Amino acid sequence: MPRRAVACLALVLAASPAAADFPCDELWGERNATYKDAGYCFKTQRGIQAFGNAGCQYDDIADVPLSARDRAKVADIQRRERENGCPR
């Protein structure tokens, strides 16, 4: 997903109170774009195809150094994914 699209989606996600406004794929993309930007090495085919692993540094998601703001964003996205019944 291009960085501009991710940035626009982040603004929309932050502004919308309704979880059902966003399809699961968009929520997945926004959550994983945050991890990609922080250097996560994707393991799933879907993640690798969408984001690649060029320049990745962290194999364990628990080791990815997210800011407090990014952690809050990821937690909010995960909450929305649960509310939408998105697959894990």
PDB file of N, CA, C and O in Angstrom:
ATOM      1  N   MET A   1       0.846  -1.167   0.000  1.00  0.00           N
ATOM      2  CA  MET A   1       0.000   0.000   0.000  1.00  0.00           C
ATOM      3  C   MET A   1       0.895   1.234   0.000  1.00  0.00           C
ATOM      4  O   MET A   1       1.777   1.351   0.851  1.00  0.00           O
ATOM      5  N   PRO A   2       0.686   2.159  -0.940  1.00  0.00           N
ATOM      6  CA  PRO A   2       1.511   3.365  -0.987  1.00  0.00           C
ATOM      7  C   PRO A   2       1.387   4.181   0.288  1.00  0.00           C
ATOM      8  O   PRO A   2       0.333   4.215   0.923  1.00  0.00           O
ATOM      9  N   ARG A   3       2.474   4.833   0.647  1.00  0.00           N
ATOM     10  CA  ARG A   3       2.524   5.605   1.890  1.00  0.00           C
ATOM     11  C   ARG A   3       1.435   6.681   1.940  1.00  0.00           C
ATOM     12  O   ARG A   3       0.851   6.923   2.996  1.00  0.00           O
ATOM     13  N   ARG A   4       1.163   7.320   0.809  1.00  0.00           N
ATOM     14  CA  ARG A   4       0.131   8.349   0.766  1.00  0.00           C
ATOM     15  C   ARG A   4      -1.232   7.751   1.101  1.00  0.00           C
ATOM     16  O   ARG A   4      -1.999   8.347   1.857  1.00  0.00           O
ATOM     17  N   ALA A   5      -1.541   6.572   0.543  1.00  0.00           N
ATOM     18  CA  ALA A   5      -2.815   5.920   0.827  1.00  0.00           C
ATOM     19  C   ALA A   5      -2.899   5.527   2.294  1.00  0.00           C
ATOM     20  O   ALA A   5      -3.956   5.651   2.913  1.00  0.00           O
ATOM     21  N   VAL A   6      -1.794   5.054   2.849  1.00  0.00           N
ATOM     22  CA  VAL A   6      -1.769   4.674   4.260  1.00  0.00           C
ATOM     23  C   VAL A   6      -2.018   5.897   5.129  1.00  0.00           C
ATOM     24  O   VAL A   6      -2.776   5.829   6.097  1.00  0.00           O
ATOM     25  N   ALA A   7      -1.381   7.018   4.789  1.00  0.00           N
ATOM     26  CA  ALA A   7      -1.560   8.244   5.567  1.00  0.00           C
ATOM     27  C   ALA A   7      -3.006   8.722   5.503  1.00  0.00           C
ATOM     28  O   ALA A   7      -3.567   9.135   6.517  1.00  0.00           O
ATOM     29  N   CYS A   8      -3.607   8.669   4.331  1.00  0.00           N
ATOM     30  CA  CYS A   8      -5.007   9.079   4.185  1.00  0.00           C
ATOM     31  C   CYS A   8      -5.922   8.156   4.969  1.00  0.00           C
ATOM     32  O   CYS A   8      -6.843   8.618   5.642  1.00  0.00           O
ATOM     33  N   LEU A   9      -5.678   6.871   4.889  1.00  0.00           N
ATOM     34  CA  LEU A   9      -6.492   5.912   5.620  1.00  0.00           C
ATOM     35  C   LEU A   9      -6.354   6.125   7.117  1.00  0.00           C
ATOM     36  O   LEU A   9      -7.332   5.990   7.852  1.00  0.00           O
ATOM     37  N   ALA A  10      -5.161   6.453   7.579  1.00  0.00           N
ATOM     38  CA  ALA A  10      -4.947   6.703   9.000  1.00  0.00           C
ATOM     39  C   ALA A  10      -5.789   7.879   9.468  1.00  0.00           C
ATOM     40  O   ALA A  10      -6.359   7.834  10.558  1.00  0.00           O
ATOM     41  N   LEU A  11      -5.877   8.928   8.664  1.00  0.00           N
ATOM     42  CA  LEU A  11      -6.701  10.075   9.028  1.00  0.00           C
ATOM     43  C   LEU A  11      -8.174   9.704   9.083  1.00  0.00           C
ATOM     44  O   LEU A  11      -8.893  10.130   9.987  1.00  0.00           O
ATOM     45  N   VAL A  12      -8.616   8.922   8.131  1.00  0.00           N
ATOM     46  CA  VAL A  12     -10.015   8.501   8.104  1.00  0.00           C
ATOM     47  C   VAL A  12     -10.320   7.610   9.298  1.00  0.00           C
ATOM     48  O   VAL A  12     -11.357   7.772   9.941  1.00  0.00           O
ATOM     49  N   LEU A  13      -9.437   6.678   9.600  1.00  0.00           N
ATOM     50  CA  LEU A  13      -9.645   5.794  10.742  1.00  0.00           C
ATOM     51  C   LEU A  13      -9.735   6.578  12.041  1.00  0.00           C
ATOM     52  O   LEU A  13     -10.583   6.297  12.887  1.00  0.00           O
ATOM     53  N   ALA A  14      -8.875   7.545  12.192  1.00  0.00           N
ATOM     54  CA  ALA A  14      -8.848   8.329  13.416  1.00  0.00           C
ATOM     55  C   ALA A  14     -10.115   9.160  13.571  1.00  0.00           C
ATOM     56  O   ALA A  14     -10.541   9.425  14.695  1.00  0.00           O
ATOM     57  N   ALA A  15     -10.722   9.575  12.469  1.00  0.00           N
ATOM     58  CA  ALA A  15     -11.872  10.453  12.529  1.00  0.00           C
ATOM     59  C   ALA A  15     -13.195   9.715  12.661  1.00  0.00           C
ATOM     60  O   ALA A  15     -14.190  10.319  13.062  1.00  0.00           O
ATOM     61  N   SER A  16     -13.236   8.441  12.339  1.00  0.00           N
ATOM     62  CA  SER A  16     -14.502   7.720  12.305  1.00  0.00           C
ATOM     63  C   SER A  16     -14.769   6.962  13.587  1.00  0.00           C
ATOM     64  O   SER A  16     -13.912   6.216  14.061  1.00  0.00           O
ATOM     65  N   PRO A  17     -15.949   7.147  14.151  1.00  0.00           N
ATOM     66  CA  PRO A  17     -16.282   6.424  15.374  1.00  0.00           C
ATOM     67  C   PRO A  17     -16.833   5.025  15.136  1.00  0.00           C
ATOM     68  O   PRO A  17     -16.850   4.213  16.061  1.00  0.00           O
ATOM     69  N   ALA A  18     -17.282   4.722  13.925  1.00  0.00           N
ATOM     70  CA  ALA A  18     -17.953   3.453  13.661  1.00  0.00           C
ATOM     71  C   ALA A  18     -17.009   2.436  13.045  1.00  0.00           C
ATOM     72  O   ALA A  18     -16.450   2.662  11.972  1.00  0.00           O
ATOM     73  N   ALA A  19     -16.836   1.318  13.731  1.00  0.00           N
ATOM     74  CA  ALA A  19     -15.948   0.262  13.232  1.00  0.00           C
ATOM     75  C   ALA A  19     -16.456  -0.316  11.929  1.00  0.00           C
ATOM     76  O   ALA A  19     -15.653  -0.673  11.067  1.00  0.00           O
ATOM     77  N   ALA A  20     -17.743  -0.419  11.761  1.00  0.00           N
ATOM     78  CA  ALA A  20     -18.313  -1.041  10.572  1.00  0.00           C
ATOM     79  C   ALA A  20     -18.072  -0.217   9.311  1.00  0.00           C
ATOM     80  O   ALA A  20     -18.332  -0.691   8.205  1.00  0.00           O
ATOM     81  N   ASP A  21     -17.577   1.015   9.465  1.00  0.00           N
ATOM     82  CA  ASP A  21     -17.301   1.851   8.303  1.00  0.00           C
ATOM     83  C   ASP A  21     -16.100   1.345   7.504  1.00  0.00           C
ATOM     84  O   ASP A  21     -15.901   1.768   6.365  1.00  0.00           O
ATOM     85  N   PHE A  22     -15.310   0.462   8.070  1.00  0.00           N
ATOM     86  CA  PHE A  22     -14.078   0.041   7.425  1.00  0.00           C
ATOM     87  C   PHE A  22     -14.050  -1.462   7.227  1.00  0.00           C
ATOM     88  O   PHE A  22     -14.182  -2.223   8.185  1.00  0.00           O
ATOM     89  N   PRO A  23     -13.878  -1.890   5.990  1.00  0.00           N
ATOM     90  CA  PRO A  23     -13.743  -3.322   5.728  1.00  0.00           C
ATOM     91  C   PRO A  23     -12.491  -3.880   6.400  1.00  0.00           C
ATOM     92  O   PRO A  23     -11.528  -3.160   6.662  1.00  0.00           O
ATOM     93  N   CYS A  24     -12.533  -5.140   6.659  1.00  0.00           N
ATOM     94  CA  CYS A  24     -11.429  -5.823   7.335  1.00  0.00           C
ATOM     95  C   CYS A  24     -10.103  -5.644   6.608  1.00  0.00           C
ATOM     96  O   CYS A  24      -9.067  -5.474   7.251  1.00  0.00           O
ATOM     97  N   ASP A  25     -10.117  -5.678   5.293  1.00  0.00           N
ATOM     98  CA  ASP A  25      -8.865  -5.541   4.541  1.00  0.00           C
ATOM     99  C   ASP A  25      -8.206  -4.187   4.780  1.00  0.00           C
ATOM    100  O   ASP A  25      -6.982  -4.099   4.878  1.00  0.00           O
ATOM    101  N   GLU A  26      -9.005  -3.144   4.874  1.00  0.00           N
ATOM    102  CA  GLU A  26      -8.443  -1.814   5.119  1.00  0.00           C
ATOM    103  C   GLU A  26      -7.859  -1.718   6.528  1.00  0.00           C
ATOM    104  O   GLU A  26      -6.790  -1.141   6.725  1.00  0.00           O
ATOM    105  N   LEU A  27      -8.558  -2.279   7.492  1.00  0.00           N
ATOM    106  CA  LEU A  27      -8.049  -2.286   8.862  1.00  0.00           C
ATOM    107  C   LEU A  27      -6.752  -3.089   8.935  1.00  0.00           C
ATOM    108  O   LEU A  27      -5.787  -2.660   9.569  1.00  0.00           O
ATOM    109  N   TRP A  28      -6.730  -4.249   8.290  1.00  0.00           N
ATOM    110  CA  TRP A  28      -5.529  -5.080   8.251  1.00  0.00           C
ATOM    111  C   TRP A  28      -4.362  -4.301   7.649  1.00  0.00           C
ATOM    112  O   TRP A  28      -3.252  -4.321   8.181  1.00  0.00           O
ATOM    113  N   GLY A  29      -4.621  -3.619   6.540  1.00  0.00           N
ATOM    114  CA  GLY A  29      -3.575  -2.858   5.863  1.00  0.00           C
ATOM    115  C   GLY A  29      -3.026  -1.734   6.728  1.00  0.00           C
ATOM    116  O   GLY A  29      -1.814  -1.527   6.783  1.00  0.00           O
ATOM    117  N   GLU A  30      -3.896  -1.018   7.393  1.00  0.00           N
ATOM    118  CA  GLU A  30      -3.450   0.085   8.239  1.00  0.00           C
ATOM    119  C   GLU A  30      -2.634  -0.432   9.427  1.00  0.00           C
ATOM    120  O   GLU A  30      -1.592   0.132   9.760  1.00  0.00           O
ATOM    121  N   ARG A  31      -3.105  -1.497  10.058  1.00  0.00           N
ATOM    122  CA  ARG A  31      -2.381  -2.067  11.204  1.00  0.00           C
ATOM    123  C   ARG A  31      -0.996  -2.546  10.773  1.00  0.00           C
ATOM    124  O   ARG A  31      -0.001  -2.260  11.440  1.00  0.00           O
ATOM    125  N   ASN A  32      -0.935  -3.256   9.685  1.00  0.00           N
ATOM    126  CA  ASN A  32       0.342  -3.811   9.255  1.00  0.00           C
ATOM    127  C   ASN A  32       1.272  -2.781   8.641  1.00  0.00           C
ATOM    128  O   ASN A  32       2.488  -2.969   8.662  1.00  0.00           O
ATOM    129  N   ALA A  33       0.731  -1.690   8.092  1.00  0.00           N
ATOM    130  CA  ALA A  33       1.575  -0.601   7.608  1.00  0.00           C
ATOM    131  C   ALA A  33       2.338   0.020   8.773  1.00  0.00           C
ATOM    132  O   ALA A  33       3.486   0.440   8.622  1.00  0.00           O
ATOM    133  N   THR A  34       1.699   0.073   9.924  1.00  0.00           N
ATOM    134  CA  THR A  34       2.370   0.600  11.123  1.00  0.00           C
ATOM    135  C   THR A  34       3.551  -0.292  11.494  1.00  0.00           C
ATOM    136  O   THR A  34       4.632   0.202  11.812  1.00  0.00           O
ATOM    137  N   TYR A  35       3.342  -1.594  11.452  1.00  0.00           N
ATOM    138  CA  TYR A  35       4.438  -2.524  11.763  1.00  0.00           C
ATOM    139  C   TYR A  35       5.535  -2.471  10.687  1.00  0.00           C
ATOM    140  O   TYR A  35       6.721  -2.543  11.012  1.00  0.00           O
ATOM    141  N   LYS A  36       5.151  -2.348   9.426  1.00  0.00           N
ATOM    142  CA  LYS A  36       6.134  -2.257   8.344  1.00  0.00           C
ATOM    143  C   LYS A  36       7.022  -1.035   8.535  1.00  0.00           C
ATOM    144  O   LYS A  36       8.244  -1.120   8.421  1.00  0.00           O
ATOM    145  N   ASP A  37       6.397   0.102   8.827  1.00  0.00           N
ATOM    146  CA  ASP A  37       7.154   1.341   9.021  1.00  0.00           C
ATOM    147  C   ASP A  37       8.139   1.238  10.180  1.00  0.00           C
ATOM    148  O   ASP A  37       9.153   1.935  10.204  1.00  0.00           O
ATOM    149  N   ALA A  38       7.835   0.363  11.141  1.00  0.00           N
ATOM    150  CA  ALA A  38       8.704   0.197  12.311  1.00  0.00           C
ATOM    151  C   ALA A  38       9.745  -0.907  12.117  1.00  0.00           C
ATOM    152  O   ALA A  38      10.558  -1.150  13.009  1.00  0.00           O
ATOM    153  N   GLY A  39       9.727  -1.586  10.948  1.00  0.00           N
ATOM    154  CA  GLY A  39      10.764  -2.561  10.650  1.00  0.00           C
ATOM    155  C   GLY A  39      10.419  -4.017  10.850  1.00  0.00           C
ATOM    156  O   GLY A  39      11.317  -4.856  10.921  1.00  0.00           O
ATOM    157  N   TYR A  40       9.134  -4.342  10.944  1.00  0.00           N
ATOM    158  CA  TYR A  40       8.737  -5.740  11.152  1.00  0.00           C
ATOM    159  C   TYR A  40       8.975  -6.585   9.903  1.00  0.00           C
ATOM    160  O   TYR A  40       8.733  -6.131   8.784  1.00  0.00           O
ATOM    161  N   CYS A  41       9.448  -7.814  10.096  1.00  0.00           N
ATOM    162  CA  CYS A  41       9.639  -8.782   9.013  1.00  0.00           C
ATOM    163  C   CYS A  41       8.405  -9.685   8.963  1.00  0.00           C
ATOM    164  O   CYS A  41       8.172 -10.476   9.877  1.00  0.00           O
ATOM    165  N   PHE A  42       7.638  -9.568   7.918  1.00  0.00           N
ATOM    166  CA  PHE A  42       6.403 -10.340   7.795  1.00  0.00           C
ATOM    167  C   PHE A  42       6.687 -11.809   7.538  1.00  0.00           C
ATOM    168  O   PHE A  42       7.656 -12.164   6.868  1.00  0.00           O
ATOM    169  N   LYS A  43       5.832 -12.648   8.078  1.00  0.00           N
ATOM    170  CA  LYS A  43       5.977 -14.096   7.933  1.00  0.00           C
ATOM    171  C   LYS A  43       4.931 -14.695   7.006  1.00  0.00           C
ATOM    172  O   LYS A  43       5.188 -15.702   6.346  1.00  0.00           O
ATOM    173  N   THR A  44       3.746 -14.077   6.951  1.00  0.00           N
ATOM    174  CA  THR A  44       2.682 -14.625   6.120  1.00  0.00           C
ATOM    175  C   THR A  44       2.863 -14.196   4.673  1.00  0.00           C
ATOM    176  O   THR A  44       3.446 -13.149   4.391  1.00  0.00           O
ATOM    177  N   GLN A  45       2.362 -15.009   3.770  1.00  0.00           N
ATOM    178  CA  GLN A  45       2.422 -14.681   2.348  1.00  0.00           C
ATOM    179  C   GLN A  45       1.692 -13.378   2.072  1.00  0.00           C
ATOM    180  O   GLN A  45       2.148 -12.558   1.275  1.00  0.00           O
ATOM    181  N   ARG A  46       0.565 -13.193   2.728  1.00  0.00           N
ATOM    182  CA  ARG A  46      -0.213 -11.972   2.536  1.00  0.00           C
ATOM    183  C   ARG A  46       0.598 -10.736   2.938  1.00  0.00           C
ATOM    184  O   ARG A  46       0.634  -9.746   2.206  1.00  0.00           O
ATOM    185  N   GLY A  47       1.237 -10.798   4.085  1.00  0.00           N
ATOM    186  CA  GLY A  47       2.039  -9.677   4.562  1.00  0.00           C
ATOM    187  C   GLY A  47       3.227  -9.393   3.663  1.00  0.00           C
ATOM    188  O   GLY A  47       3.535  -8.240   3.361  1.00  0.00           O
ATOM    189  N   ILE A  48       3.883 -10.448   3.246  1.00  0.00           N
ATOM    190  CA  ILE A  48       5.053 -10.287   2.370  1.00  0.00           C
ATOM    191  C   ILE A  48       4.635  -9.718   1.019  1.00  0.00           C
ATOM    192  O   ILE A  48       5.309  -8.842   0.478  1.00  0.00           O
ATOM    193  N   GLN A  49       3.533 -10.209   0.476  1.00  0.00           N
ATOM    194  CA  GLN A  49       3.062  -9.700  -0.819  1.00  0.00           C
ATOM    195  C   GLN A  49       2.648  -8.237  -0.726  1.00  0.00           C
ATOM    196  O   GLN A  49       2.910  -7.458  -1.642  1.00  0.00           O
ATOM    197  N   ALA A  50       2.006  -7.862   0.372  1.00  0.00           N
ATOM    198  CA  ALA A  50       1.508  -6.496   0.512  1.00  0.00           C
ATOM    199  C   ALA A  50       2.615  -5.497   0.845  1.00  0.00           C
ATOM    200  O   ALA A  50       2.601  -4.368   0.356  1.00  0.00           O
ATOM    201  N   PHE A  51       3.569  -5.908   1.674  1.00  0.00           N
ATOM    202  CA  PHE A  51       4.552  -4.962   2.194  1.00  0.00           C
ATOM    203  C   PHE A  51       5.999  -5.316   1.886  1.00  0.00           C
ATOM    204  O   PHE A  51       6.871  -4.449   1.941  1.00  0.00           O
ATOM    205  N   GLY A  52       6.268  -6.580   1.561  1.00  0.00           N
ATOM    206  CA  GLY A  52       7.642  -7.009   1.352  1.00  0.00           C
ATOM    207  C   GLY A  52       8.415  -7.014   2.662  1.00  0.00           C
ATOM    208  O   GLY A  52       7.905  -6.593   3.700  1.00  0.00           O
ATOM    209  N   ASN A  53       9.629  -7.486   2.601  1.00  0.00           N
ATOM    210  CA  ASN A  53      10.472  -7.531   3.789  1.00  0.00           C
ATOM    211  C   ASN A  53      11.788  -6.781   3.599  1.00  0.00           C
ATOM    212  O   ASN A  53      12.706  -6.923   4.406  1.00  0.00           O
ATOM    213  N   ALA A  54      11.881  -5.994   2.548  1.00  0.00           N
ATOM    214  CA  ALA A  54      13.097  -5.211   2.326  1.00  0.00           C
ATOM    215  C   ALA A  54      13.300  -4.254   3.496  1.00  0.00           C
ATOM    216  O   ALA A  54      12.394  -3.510   3.870  1.00  0.00           O
ATOM    217  N   GLY A  55      14.478  -4.284   4.054  1.00  0.00           N
ATOM    218  CA  GLY A  55      14.813  -3.386   5.147  1.00  0.00           C
ATOM    219  C   GLY A  55      14.226  -3.755   6.491  1.00  0.00           C
ATOM    220  O   GLY A  55      14.351  -2.996   7.452  1.00  0.00           O
ATOM    221  N   CYS A  56      13.588  -4.908   6.572  1.00  0.00           N
ATOM    222  CA  CYS A  56      12.993  -5.289   7.862  1.00  0.00           C
ATOM    223  C   CYS A  56      14.095  -5.638   8.864  1.00  0.00           C
ATOM    224  O   CYS A  56      15.198  -6.027   8.482  1.00  0.00           O
ATOM    225  N   GLN A  57      13.776  -5.492  10.150  1.00  0.00           N
ATOM    226  CA  GLN A  57      14.771  -5.706  11.195  1.00  0.00           C
ATOM    227  C   GLN A  57      14.299  -6.609  12.327  1.00  0.00           C
ATOM    228  O   GLN A  57      15.125  -7.150  13.062  1.00  0.00           O
ATOM    229  N   TYR A  58      12.987  -6.784  12.482  1.00  0.00           N
ATOM    230  CA  TYR A  58      12.461  -7.484  13.653  1.00  0.00           C
ATOM    231  C   TYR A  58      11.603  -8.678  13.240  1.00  0.00           C
ATOM    232  O   TYR A  58      10.573  -8.528  12.582  1.00  0.00           O
ATOM    233  N   ASP A  59      12.055  -9.872  13.644  1.00  0.00           N
ATOM    234  CA  ASP A  59      11.303 -11.089  13.328  1.00  0.00           C
ATOM    235  C   ASP A  59      10.153 -11.324  14.299  1.00  0.00           C
ATOM    236  O   ASP A  59       9.149 -11.935  13.935  1.00  0.00           O
ATOM    237  N   ASP A  60      10.290 -10.851  15.514  1.00  0.00           N
ATOM    238  CA  ASP A  60       9.270 -11.041  16.543  1.00  0.00           C
ATOM    239  C   ASP A  60       8.494  -9.740  16.697  1.00  0.00           C
ATOM    240  O   ASP A  60       9.081  -8.692  16.965  1.00  0.00           O
ATOM    241  N   ILE A  61       7.195  -9.805  16.530  1.00  0.00           N
ATOM    242  CA  ILE A  61       6.377  -8.592  16.601  1.00  0.00           C
ATOM    243  C   ILE A  61       6.493  -7.913  17.960  1.00  0.00           C
ATOM    244  O   ILE A  61       6.318  -6.699  18.061  1.00  0.00           O
ATOM    245  N   ALA A  62       6.781  -8.671  18.992  1.00  0.00           N
ATOM    246  CA  ALA A  62       6.940  -8.099  20.335  1.00  0.00           C
ATOM    247  C   ALA A  62       8.191  -7.225  20.435  1.00  0.00           C
ATOM    248  O   ALA A  62       8.289  -6.384  21.329  1.00  0.00           O
ATOM    249  N   ASP A  63       9.138  -7.417  19.530  1.00  0.00           N
ATOM    250  CA  ASP A  63      10.379  -6.642  19.542  1.00  0.00           C
ATOM    251  C   ASP A  63      10.296  -5.349  18.728  1.00  0.00           C
ATOM    252  O   ASP A  63      11.212  -4.528  18.774  1.00  0.00           O
ATOM    253  N   VAL A  64       9.215  -5.167  17.994  1.00  0.00           N
ATOM    254  CA  VAL A  64       9.077  -3.993  17.136  1.00  0.00           C
ATOM    255  C   VAL A  64       8.917  -2.749  18.015  1.00  0.00           C
ATOM    256  O   VAL A  64       8.005  -2.687  18.839  1.00  0.00           O
ATOM    257  N   PRO A  65       9.793  -1.768  17.844  1.00  0.00           N
ATOM    258  CA  PRO A  65       9.751  -0.569  18.688  1.00  0.00           C
ATOM    259  C   PRO A  65       8.692   0.427  18.207  1.00  0.00           C
ATOM    260  O   PRO A  65       8.968   1.273  17.357  1.00  0.00           O
ATOM    261  N   LEU A  66       7.498   0.320  18.751  1.00  0.00           N
ATOM    262  CA  LEU A  66       6.430   1.253  18.401  1.00  0.00           C
ATOM    263  C   LEU A  66       6.359   2.371  19.435  1.00  0.00           C
ATOM    264  O   LEU A  66       6.569   2.153  20.628  1.00  0.00           O
ATOM    265  N   SER A  67       6.058   3.564  18.951  1.00  0.00           N
ATOM    266  CA  SER A  67       5.837   4.688  19.865  1.00  0.00           C
ATOM    267  C   SER A  67       4.523   4.462  20.612  1.00  0.00           C
ATOM    268  O   SER A  67       3.722   3.607  20.232  1.00  0.00           O
ATOM    269  N   ALA A  68       4.314   5.219  21.655  1.00  0.00           N
ATOM    270  CA  ALA A  68       3.057   5.120  22.407  1.00  0.00           C
ATOM    271  C   ALA A  68       1.875   5.424  21.489  1.00  0.00           C
ATOM    272  O   ALA A  68       0.824   4.792  21.594  1.00  0.00           O
ATOM    273  N   ARG A  69       2.046   6.384  20.597  1.00  0.00           N
ATOM    274  CA  ARG A  69       0.978   6.737  19.653  1.00  0.00           C
ATOM    275  C   ARG A  69       0.675   5.572  18.713  1.00  0.00           C
ATOM    276  O   ARG A  69      -0.489   5.257  18.464  1.00  0.00           O
ATOM    277  N   ASP A  70       1.732   4.930  18.189  1.00  0.00           N
ATOM    278  CA  ASP A  70       1.523   3.795  17.290  1.00  0.00           C
ATOM    279  C   ASP A  70       0.914   2.607  18.021  1.00  0.00           C
ATOM    280  O   ASP A  70       0.066   1.912  17.461  1.00  0.00           O
ATOM    281  N   ARG A  71       1.325   2.361  19.254  1.00  0.00           N
ATOM    282  CA  ARG A  71       0.719   1.269  20.031  1.00  0.00           C
ATOM    283  C   ARG A  71      -0.771   1.521  20.247  1.00  0.00           C
ATOM    284  O   ARG A  71      -1.582   0.600  20.150  1.00  0.00           O
ATOM    285  N   ALA A  72      -1.124   2.761  20.538  1.00  0.00           N
ATOM    286  CA  ALA A  72      -2.531   3.107  20.723  1.00  0.00           C
ATOM    287  C   ALA A  72      -3.305   2.938  19.417  1.00  0.00           C
ATOM    288  O   ALA A  72      -4.441   2.464  19.419  1.00  0.00           O
ATOM    289  N   LYS A  73      -2.685   3.327  18.301  1.00  0.00           N
ATOM    290  CA  LYS A  73      -3.328   3.182  16.996  1.00  0.00           C
ATOM    291  C   LYS A  73      -3.563   1.711  16.672  1.00  0.00           C
ATOM    292  O   LYS A  73      -4.643   1.335  16.215  1.00  0.00           O
ATOM    293  N   VAL A  74      -2.552   0.882  16.908  1.00  0.00           N
ATOM    294  CA  VAL A  74      -2.691  -0.556  16.653  1.00  0.00           C
ATOM    295  C   VAL A  74      -3.778  -1.151  17.537  1.00  0.00           C
ATOM    296  O   VAL A  74      -4.583  -1.955  17.068  1.00  0.00           O
ATOM    297  N   ALA A  75      -3.814  -0.768  18.808  1.00  0.00           N
ATOM    298  CA  ALA A  75      -4.839  -1.278  19.725  1.00  0.00           C
ATOM    299  C   ALA A  75      -6.233  -0.871  19.252  1.00  0.00           C
ATOM    300  O   ALA A  75      -7.165  -1.673  19.315  1.00  0.00           O
ATOM    301  N   ASP A  76      -6.382   0.364  18.780  1.00  0.00           N
ATOM    302  CA  ASP A  76      -7.673   0.824  18.275  1.00  0.00           C
ATOM    303  C   ASP A  76      -8.085   0.046  17.030  1.00  0.00           C
ATOM    304  O   ASP A  76      -9.244  -0.347  16.894  1.00  0.00           O
ATOM    305  N   ILE A  77      -7.146  -0.174  16.132  1.00  0.00           N
ATOM    306  CA  ILE A  77      -7.444  -0.942  14.919  1.00  0.00           C
ATOM    307  C   ILE A  77      -7.837  -2.368  15.281  1.00  0.00           C
ATOM    308  O   ILE A  77      -8.790  -2.904  14.716  1.00  0.00           O
ATOM    309  N   GLN A  78      -7.121  -2.990  16.209  1.00  0.00           N
ATOM    310  CA  GLN A  78      -7.456  -4.353  16.626  1.00  0.00           C
ATOM    311  C   GLN A  78      -8.848  -4.408  17.249  1.00  0.00           C
ATOM    312  O   GLN A  78      -9.586  -5.371  17.038  1.00  0.00           O
ATOM    313  N   ARG A  79      -9.207  -3.387  18.009  1.00  0.00           N
ATOM    314  CA  ARG A  79     -10.554  -3.319  18.592  1.00  0.00           C
ATOM    315  C   ARG A  79     -11.593  -3.259  17.475  1.00  0.00           C
ATOM    316  O   ARG A  79     -12.608  -3.953  17.524  1.00  0.00           O
ATOM    317  N   ARG A  80     -11.331  -2.425  16.471  1.00  0.00           N
ATOM    318  CA  ARG A  80     -12.254  -2.309  15.340  1.00  0.00           C
ATOM    319  C   ARG A  80     -12.346  -3.627  14.566  1.00  0.00           C
ATOM    320  O   ARG A  80     -13.424  -4.015  14.115  1.00  0.00           O
ATOM    321  N   GLU A  81     -11.211  -4.309  14.418  1.00  0.00           N
ATOM    322  CA  GLU A  81     -11.224  -5.609  13.740  1.00  0.00           C
ATOM    323  C   GLU A  81     -12.098  -6.601  14.512  1.00  0.00           C
ATOM    324  O   GLU A  81     -12.876  -7.344  13.914  1.00  0.00           O
ATOM    325  N   ARG A  82     -11.968  -6.611  15.822  1.00  0.00           N
ATOM    326  CA  ARG A  82     -12.815  -7.518  16.637  1.00  0.00           C
ATOM    327  C   ARG A  82     -14.293  -7.152  16.478  1.00  0.00           C
ATOM    328  O   ARG A  82     -15.137  -8.031  16.299  1.00  0.00           O
ATOM    329  N   GLU A  83     -14.603  -5.859  16.544  1.00  0.00           N
ATOM    330  CA  GLU A  83     -15.992  -5.408  16.397  1.00  0.00           C
ATOM    331  C   GLU A  83     -16.581  -5.790  15.049  1.00  0.00           C
ATOM    332  O   GLU A  83     -17.776  -6.068  14.941  1.00  0.00           O
ATOM    333  N   ASN A  84     -15.739  -5.804  14.024  1.00  0.00           N
ATOM    334  CA  ASN A  84     -16.193  -6.167  12.672  1.00  0.00           C
ATOM    335  C   ASN A  84     -16.186  -7.667  12.439  1.00  0.00           C
ATOM    336  O   ASN A  84     -16.649  -8.134  11.399  1.00  0.00           O
ATOM    337  N   GLY A  85     -15.662  -8.435  13.403  1.00  0.00           N
ATOM    338  CA  GLY A  85     -15.569  -9.877  13.222  1.00  0.00           C
ATOM    339  C   GLY A  85     -14.548 -10.272  12.172  1.00  0.00           C
ATOM    340  O   GLY A  85     -14.703 -11.293  11.503  1.00  0.00           O
ATOM    341  N   CYS A  86     -13.509  -9.470  12.026  1.00  0.00           N
ATOM    342  CA  CYS A  86     -12.465  -9.754  11.026  1.00  0.00           C
ATOM    343  C   CYS A  86     -11.700 -11.006  11.396  1.00  0.00           C
ATOM    344  O   CYS A  86     -11.474 -11.268  12.578  1.00  0.00           O
ATOM    345  N   PRO A  87     -11.296 -11.790  10.397  1.00  0.00           N
ATOM    346  CA  PRO A  87     -10.495 -12.981  10.681  1.00  0.00           C
ATOM    347  C   PRO A  87      -9.140 -12.593  11.237  1.00  0.00           C
ATOM    348  O   PRO A  87      -8.617 -11.523  10.925  1.00  0.00           O
ATOM    349  N   ARG A  88      -8.577 -13.454  12.051  1.00  0.00           N
ATOM    350  CA  ARG A  88      -7.264 -13.185  12.651  1.00  0.00           C
ATOM    351  C   ARG A  88      -6.160 -13.771  11.830  1.00  0.00           C
ATOM    352  O   ARG A  88      -4.989 -13.641  12.186  1.00  0.00           O
TER     353      ARG A  88
END
